[in-house]
């Protein structure tokens, strides 16, 4: 009973306190990967951007800071819009040389930063991937693979292993996010007589499998359309999902494709 007053106070808040374990199945906010404490704020709203960056611009203007490292830029609703606003703010804050922006961005080996982003480069994961290669003897790949296969008791098929690992993460760490997306997709489907027979379960499986089949970290929407080049990436992921899982309902995957391709 001693907690009743505190409970009544918390019930008046816009959030519900919950165990961190709950988020694996129930979550209604953006977070960094599966870290619940790092909740996103809506920097796409100009007022939120201004209020949350006053100290940053003050430190830059005073010369205390001379550059910016943007952590997990792909966690933003619209990274390009954010970076453009940041770039404009830095022009006003700079007393001398241009203030550089570096972004933490996960790039595949054949993937480049979006050209329209006003940044000096990445924080270096791509460089680290290449430099790590200098420390690896590629001639030992056969022996290493053979040893690994002997330990696990089966042959290694890297592409299959990667797909299964990504699907496992989708099913465990991101159940909550997928539940939210599936419910939103199902609500959209119910408005259209051609798509309302797509069940929540079928749509959920389509999302999960397509996520596991995605070849890159993220695609973008620019002015109401998939960014240049991203349409082909989305279509590749959808085709891979269709190939990987023969139990997917074709109509559910087709509807997901319509939504993803806008």
C-alpha positions, 0 to 999 in steps of 0.5 A: 500500500505504501506504493499506491500514491507513487503508482497513482502519480505514474498512472497520470504520465504519458508513459508506462514504467515496465521491465526491460524484458517487455520491450522484446514483445511490446514497444511503441517508440523508436530505440537504438537497436535493442537498447531500451534506454536510448529512446529517439526524439522527434528531431524531424520537428523543427522545434525539437531540433532547435531545443535539443541542439542549443548546447551543441551549437553553443559549444561549437560557436565558442570553439570548445568543440571543432566537429561533430560525430553523429551516432547511429544516424540511421536511427533518425526518421529522415537522416538527410533532413536532419543533416541538412538542418545541422549543416545550416546551423554549423554555418552560423556557428563556425567562426573559422574553418568549416565544421565537419560532420562525421556519421556512424553509418553501416555500409556494405562493401559496395555501398556508398554514402548518399551523395546528398548528405552534407558530411565529411565522411563516416566514423570509420567502420568501412575503413576498419573493415578494410584495415582488418583485412590486412591482419587476415591470411586469406590462404588459411580460409579452407583450413579454418572453415574445415575446422569450424565445420568439424566442430559444429558437425555440418557444412558451412553455407555462409549466405544461409547462416547469415539469413537464419541469424538475421531472422533469429534476431528479428524474431527475438530482439525485434518482436515488438517493432515487428508487431507494431509494423504488422498491426499498422500494415494490417490496418491499412489492408483492412481499408481496401477490399482487394487486400483485407483478406491478408491476415495479421499473421501473414503480414507479420511473417512477410515483414520478418522474412523480408527484413532477414533478406535485406542486403543493406542496413537501410533504405530511404524515402525522398519526396514521397518516393524510394530514394534513387537506387533503393527501389531495386534494393527493396525489390531484391529483398522481396524476391529473396524473401519469396525464394527463401520461404515458400510458406509465405502468403504471396498476396501478403508479400505483394501487399508489403511490396506495394507499401514499401515501394509507395 
